[in-house]
Each structure stands twice: as structure tokens, then as C-alpha cells.
Amino acid sequence: MLTDIPARLLAEISDALHSIFMMSHSRHFWFYMLCYLLIAFFVYTASAERNKNTSFWRFLFPSNIYTHPSALMDLKIWLVVVIVVYSGVFALMFGLIHSVTVVLNNVLDLFWEPSVSSEAPDFFDRVIYTLVYTCCIDFGFFLMHMCQHKISWLWSFHKVHHSASVLTPFTANRHHPVDYLMHAFCAFFMGALATVLFSRYHGTSVDAVTLFNTSAIHFFYYMTANVRHSHIWLSFGPLNKLFVSPAMHQIHHSIAPEHYDRNFGFVFSIWDGLFRTRYLPVAQESVVVGLNASEKGYSSFLDAMVRPFAECFEQMRSLQSWRRRRPIP
């Protein structure tokens, strides 16, 4: 009945909000947001001389960032896309992962007889599987992210994310729905592939090592994930060669020519090292984010949702225009 629609809509929104703030697979899980506050306080106190005339809350929420139209666009996209679309898209993807696993097993049955083990997997097996599983997903994310920058019609959608003129933790959700689909497909496919291959090799199914029902490696990644889209500089120092620090991702958003198409990784920076796209900051750098002068931003939420389709179809008309051209600074 029509009278049931508002109640169902409220229930869907309530479930989405619960998933975003109370489930550990979300970067906005309350514990990760608390980590963001603690990291911000550490950076604030470590730069006491520079911040002596600024309170912690002004440092954490600078008015020039959180009153910027770009920050308002972040919230619009988050409210409309994440709460309404995000839950439905990922619920569908979770439903498809079983089908993908079945298909992969059927294909592998043609040439690979799976091992059979009567021994239960031990903790070491789970650690190895967690590493393999995370690496597969992360490499899939890396490849898709690089393609979104290199292929013009994919950039048409990913550009919505990079059109942010300031960075806030909610900029992480500033994605066109097509972007969500691309990332979700890579994550679930690569995760299913890792699970199938490891299970067939080991002879039995193996569960990942988890913290709060989240893969342990991703759990530690999420502890600093909200700093990635913020004004707070956090580098991992020598560990930048292994893990993507928040500072490295802020450089990824930079419009400086030396930062162009750098640091595509999410968890591990080794993929950027292999593909020669890694940029390691030596010291804190001044980063200006957004689109270059030759690229047109978005005037409204509707513009950000509709125009990418028109730009995508225009780019796909000719094979010669598939490669994204380097924008003019």
C-alpha cells in the first residue's frame, strides 16, 4: 500500500545509517571516526608551535573547508547516493558473490582437481589466506583505479570524486554510482577468486583473521582511512614504500604536475611501485586539490549525476578518444 512506502523508506534509511556508523566494514564506523579524532589531536599537539593561536576544534574543523561549497556537495552525494543507493548496490553485489564463486569453481573443475584435506585450518593458514585475500582485492582496486584515470570514459564518472576542491572525511563517499559499481565488481570478483583458489589449493575452506568481523588488515587500514580525505597531513615515513599513507592519497588528489596520476593504491603502495606510479613525499607538502583549469567542474548535484553519462557516451564514440588526455594545469 502507498501508506507503507514512508515507513519502508525510513526503515531502509535507518538500516543504511546503522551499516555506515555501527558496522566495522564502513570507514565511518564509530571506532574509525574516534581514531580520526585521536590522530588529529596527535598531529595538532605535535605542531603546537604552529597551532598555538588555534584551538583544537578550529584545527579539526577549519571554516574555510567545512563551509566550502565542495564540502556541501560531499554531504549531498553522501546523503542521496550512499544512504539510498549504496545499501542497495552492495546488497545486490553480496548476493552475486555466491554465484561468482560457483561459476569460478565450475570453470576450474575443467582442468584443476581440488585438493582434499581432513585437517582443520590452523591460525597460520588463516593468516596466509587473509594476506592473499587482501592482496587480491587491493590489486583489483588498484587496477580499476588506474583505469579510471587512464580511460577517458571511466574518468567521466571518476572525475566527480576528484572535483572536490577541499577534502573532508565525507569526500571518500563523493563518487558517482557507476564508480561504486566498478569498485564493488572488482572487490567481489577478486575476493571470490582468492577464496576459490586458496580453498582448492588448501583442500578446505579457510576464514580470514578478523577484528570486529572485518579482515584484520582492512581493519588497520580503516583506522587511518578517514585522514586520507582531510586537511591533516599524516605520512608513514619509510613504511610509505609498503602502505599507502593518508599523505600519499592527498597527493593523489593534487593538481600539481608532479603529482599527476600518482599513488593509485589503497592499502598497499607496492602496486604503485611496480607500475612506476608511486610518489613518496619526503616532507610535508602544500597540496591543492580539485580539477585542473582545463576540466569543467559541476554546478549542482544533478549535474554531477547526469553529465558523466553524456561525457562517457561522447568519449566512447571514437576509439581514438578512449585514452584520457593529460589536462592543462
C-alpha positions in Angstrom: 0.0 0.0 0.0 1.1 3.6 -0.6 0.8 4.3 3.1 3.6 1.8 3.7 6.1 3.5 1.5 7.2 6.2 4.0 7.7 3.5 6.7 9.7 1.3 4.4 11.8 4.2 3.2 12.6 5.2 6.8 13.5 1.6 7.6 15.9 1.5 4.7 17.5 4.8 5.7 17.8 3.5 9.3 19.4 0.3 8.2 21.8 2.2 5.9 22.8 4.6 8.8 23.3 1.6 11.1 25.5 0.0 8.4 27.6 3.2 8.0 28.2 4.1 11.6 27.8 0.8 13.5 29.4 -1.8 11.2 33.1 -2.2 11.0 33.2 -2.7 7.2 32.4 1.0 6.8 35.1 3.7 7.1 32.7 5.8 9.1 32.3 3.1 11.8 32.3 4.9 15.2 35.7 3.4 16.2 37.4 4.6 13.0 35.9 8.1 13.5 37.3 8.0 17.0 40.7 7.1 15.6 40.4 10.1 13.2 39.9 12.4 16.2 42.9 10.9 18.1 45.2 11.2 15.1 44.1 14.8 14.5 44.8 15.6 18.2 48.2 13.9 17.9 49.1 16.0 14.8 47.7 19.1 16.5 49.9 18.7 19.6 52.9 17.6 17.6 52.6 21.0 15.8 52.0 23.0 18.9 54.2 25.9 17.8 52.4 26.3 14.5 48.9 25.8 16.1 49.5 27.9 19.3 46.9 30.5 18.3 44.3 28.0 17.1 42.1 25.8 19.3 41.9 22.0 18.6 38.4 22.3 17.3 39.3 25.1 14.9 42.2 23.0 13.7 39.9 20.0 13.3 37.0 21.9 11.6 38.6 24.9 9.7 35.8 27.1 8.5 37.3 27.6 5.0 37.0 23.9 4.4 33.7 22.9 6.2 31.8 25.9 4.9 33.1 25.4 1.3 30.5 24.6 -1.4 32.6 21.5 -2.2 32.1 20.2 1.4 28.3 20.7 1.0 28.4 18.7 -2.3 30.1 15.9 -0.4 27.2 15.8 2.0 24.6 15.9 -0.7 26.2 13.0 -2.6 26.7 11.1 0.7 23.1 11.5 1.8 21.5 10.7 -1.6 23.9 8.2 -3.1 25.4 6.5 -0.1 22.3 6.2 2.1 19.8 5.4 -0.7 21.9 3.8 -3.5 24.9 2.4 -1.6 23.0 0.0 0.5 21.0 -1.4 -2.5 24.1 -1.7 -4.8 26.2 -3.5 -2.2 23.3 -5.7 -1.1 23.0 -6.8 -4.7 26.7 -7.4 -5.0 26.8 -9.5 -1.9 24.0 -11.6 -3.4 26.0 -12.2 -6.5 29.3 -13.3 -4.9 27.9 -16.8 -4.3 27.1 -17.1 -8.0 30.5 -15.8 -9.0 32.1 -18.4 -6.6 30.1 -21.2 -8.2 31.0 -20.2 -11.7 34.7 -19.9 -10.9 34.7 -23.4 -9.3 32.9 -24.9 -12.3 35.5 -23.4 -14.7 38.4 -24.6 -12.6 36.9 -28.1 -12.4 37.7 -28.4 -16.1 41.5 -28.5 -15.6 42.3 -28.4 -11.8 41.3 -31.2 -9.4 40.8 -29.6 -6.0 42.8 -30.9 -3.0 41.0 -32.6 -0.2 42.2 -32.1 3.4 40.7 -33.7 6.5 42.7 -31.3 8.8 41.0 -28.1 10.0 42.8 -24.9 9.0 45.1 -23.6 11.8 45.9 -19.9 12.6 48.8 -19.8 10.2 46.5 -20.9 7.4 44.1 -18.1 8.2 46.9 -15.5 8.3 48.2 -16.6 4.9 44.7 -16.6 3.5 44.0 -13.1 5.0 47.1 -11.8 3.2 46.3 -13.4 -0.1 42.7 -12.3 0.1 43.6 -8.7 0.9 46.3 -8.5 -1.7 43.9 -9.8 -4.4 41.2 -7.3 -3.5 43.7 -4.4 -3.2 45.3 -5.2 -6.6 41.9 -5.3 -8.2 41.1 -1.9 -6.7 44.5 -0.6 -7.9 43.9 -1.7 -11.5 40.4 -0.3 -11.6 41.5 2.9 -10.1 44.3 3.3 -12.6 41.9 2.5 -15.5 39.5 5.2 -14.1 42.3 7.7 -14.6 43.7 6.4 -17.9 40.5 5.6 -19.8 38.5 8.7 -20.7 35.0 7.3 -20.4 35.7 5.9 -17.0 37.3 9.2 -16.0 33.9 10.8 -16.9 32.5 9.2 -13.8 35.5 9.1 -11.5 36.0 12.9 -12.1 33.1 13.5 -9.8 35.3 12.3 -6.9 38.3 14.4 -8.0 36.1 17.5 -8.5 36.3 18.1 -4.7 38.0 21.4 -4.0 38.6 20.6 -0.4 38.9 17.3 1.4 36.8 16.1 4.3 36.2 12.5 5.6 32.9 12.5 3.6 34.8 13.2 0.3 35.5 9.5 0.4 31.9 9.0 -0.5 31.8 11.6 -3.2 31.5 9.1 -6.0 29.2 8.6 -8.9 27.1 5.4 -8.5 28.9 4.0 -11.6 32.1 4.4 -9.7 30.6 2.4 -6.8 29.6 -0.4 -9.2 33.1 -0.5 -10.7 34.8 -0.8 -7.3 32.3 -3.2 -6.0 32.7 -5.5 -9.0 36.5 -5.6 -8.7 36.3 -6.2 -4.9 33.8 -9.0 -5.0 35.3 -10.7 -8.1 38.9 -10.6 -6.8 37.8 -11.6 -3.3 35.9 -14.6 -4.8 38.8 -15.5 -7.0 41.2 -15.5 -4.0 38.8 -17.6 -1.9 38.2 -20.2 -4.6 41.9 -20.6 -5.5 43.1 -20.8 -1.9 40.3 -23.2 -0.9 41.1 -25.5 -3.8 44.8 -25.5 -3.0 44.4 -25.9 0.7 41.7 -28.6 0.4 39.1 -26.9 2.7 37.6 -23.5 3.2 39.6 -21.0 5.3 38.3 -18.0 7.1 40.2 -14.7 7.3 41.6 -13.4 10.5 39.1 -10.7 11.6 38.7 -7.9 14.1 35.1 -6.9 14.7 34.1 -9.1 11.7 36.4 -7.3 9.4 39.5 -8.6 7.8 42.4 -7.7 10.2 44.5 -5.9 7.5 41.5 -3.8 6.3 40.6 -3.1 10.0 44.0 -1.4 10.5 43.7 0.3 7.1 40.4 1.8 8.2 41.9 3.2 11.4 43.6 5.9 9.3 41.3 5.9 6.3 39.3 9.0 7.3 42.5 11.0 7.4 43.1 10.3 3.7 40.4 12.8 2.7 41.2 15.6 5.1 43.5 18.6 5.6 45.5 16.6 8.2 48.9 15.5 6.9 49.9 12.0 8.1 52.8 10.2 6.5 54.0 6.7 7.4 57.7 7.6 6.7 59.7 4.6 5.5 56.5 2.5 5.6 55.2 4.6 2.7 57.0 2.1 0.5 54.7 -0.7 1.7 51.5 1.0 2.7 49.6 4.0 1.2 49.6 6.7 3.8 46.9 9.5 4.0 49.6 12.0 2.8 50.2 9.8 -0.3 46.5 9.8 -1.1 46.2 13.6 -0.6 49.0 13.9 -3.2 46.9 11.7 -5.5 44.2 14.4 -5.4 46.7 17.2 -6.0 46.6 19.2 -9.3 50.4 19.8 -9.2 52.0 18.5 -12.5 54.5 16.3 -10.5 51.6 14.6 -8.7 49.6 13.8 -11.8 48.3 10.2 -11.9 50.3 9.1 -8.9 49.5 6.9 -5.9 46.6 4.8 -7.1 46.9 2.3 -4.3 44.5 1.8 -1.4 46.1 -0.4 1.3 49.5 -1.3 -0.3 51.7 1.0 -2.2 53.7 -1.9 -3.7 51.4 -1.9 -6.8 52.3 1.8 -7.5 56.0 0.8 -7.1 55.7 -2.0 -9.6 53.8 0.3 -12.2 56.1 3.3 -11.5 53.2 5.5 -10.3 54.4 5.9 -6.7 55.2 9.3 -5.3 56.9 9.3 -1.9 56.7 12.6 -0.1 60.0 13.5 1.6 58.4 16.2 3.9 55.0 17.8 4.3 53.9 19.3 1.0 51.3 22.0 0.3 48.6 20.3 -1.7 46.0 22.0 -3.8 43.2 19.6 -4.7 40.5 19.6 -7.4 40.3 19.6 -11.2 42.7 21.4 -13.5 41.7 24.6 -15.3 41.0 22.7 -18.5 38.5 20.4 -16.8 35.0 21.5 -16.0 33.5 21.0 -12.5 29.9 20.5 -11.6 27.4 23.2 -10.9 25.0 21.1 -8.9 24.3 17.6 -7.6 22.1 16.9 -10.6 24.9 18.0 -12.9 27.3 15.7 -11.1 25.0 12.7 -11.5 23.8 13.3 -15.1 26.6 14.9 -17.1 29.1 12.0 -16.7 26.8 9.8 -18.8 26.8 12.3 -21.6 30.6 12.7 -21.4 31.0 9.0 -21.3 29.0 8.3 -24.5 30.8 11.1 -26.3 34.2 9.6 -25.4 33.1 6.1 -26.4 32.1 7.2 -29.9 35.7 7.0 -31.1 38.4 4.6 -30.1 40.9 7.4 -30.5 39.4 9.3 -27.6 39.4 6.4 -25.1 42.8 7.4 -23.7 42.5 10.3 -21.3 44.5 13.3 -22.3 46.7 15.0 -19.7 44.8 18.1 -18.5 46.3 21.5 -18.9 47.4 22.9 -15.4 
